[in-house]
Amino acid sequence: MNVDAAELARRKHALDLLAARDSEIGERAKLRVANIYGPNATSSLDNYDFGDSFAKLDQVSRRVDWVHQNWLRPIRLIYRFIPKPIRFAIKKLFS
């Protein structure tokens, strides 16, 4: 593919503009984070206290999702083998 010098210069100029725009947006984002979360924060999670409100032990030991309970397994098995158009109709009906 033969590309002339003018086209290469145009592409380089476009890439330079994109790089400048990207750094401008990045600086604005840093200022926004600093204004909201403090001058020493590098992200929104820097000063966040995760604590033990939902400890890992609770995450492992407690079933949060009712869909994966044992009584629902036969229903999920039957649902899985229903033809797709009927499954989509059921999903649409219950959503």
N, C-alpha and C positions, 0 to 999 in steps of 0.2 A: 504494500500500500504506500503510495507516494503522497506525502503531505508536504505542502510548501511551507516556507518560512513564515509567511503571514498567518497561516492557520496555527502553526506552533506557537507563535507569539500571542495570538488571541486566546489559545487554550491556557498558556502560562498566566496571562493576565487574569483570566476567569478563575483559575486556581488560587492566585494571589488574593483576589477579592474574597473568595470563599474562606480562605485562611484568616484574613483580617476580620471578616464578619463572625467567624467562629470564636476568635479570641475576644471580640467585643461582647458576644453573648455570654461567654464564660466569665468575663469580669463582672458583668451585670449580675450573673447568678451568684458569684462569690459575695458581692455587696448585699444582695437580697438575703442570703444565708446569714451574713454577719449582722444585718439589721434585725433579723427575727430572732436568732439564736445566740447572739453575742459576738464580740470581735474575735474571740479565740476559736470559735467553732469552725470546723472544716466541712461539716455536713449537719443535717438536721438531727442526726442521732447522737451527736457528740455529748450533749448534756442530758440525754434521756436516761432515766433510771428504770432499768428493766425490773429490778427487784425480784421478789419471789411471788408475784401475783399469780403467775401461772408457771410454777416450777416444772422442770423437766420430769420429775417423778410423777406429777399430776398428768402431764402430757402422755406419758407412757402407760400409766395405770388406769386412766379414765377414758372411756369411749365417748367421744363428743359427737360423733357422727352416727345418727340413728339408722342410716341406710345400711351400715355394715353390721347390724345386729343379727344374731343367729336366726331368729324367727323369720327374717326377711329373705334368707338365702333361697328357699324353694321358689318364692315369687320372682326373685331376680333370675333364677335359672329358667323359669318358664318364659319370662319377658325376653330373655336373650334370644330365644329360638322362635319368637314371633316374627313373621315377615316384616321387613323394614317399613313399608308404607303404614302398616298398622301400628308399629312402634312409634313412628313419627306422629301419627294421629293421637295416640295416647299421651305422648309428651306435650303436644299442643293443647290437649284438653286439660291437663293438670298444671300447666304453667301459667 
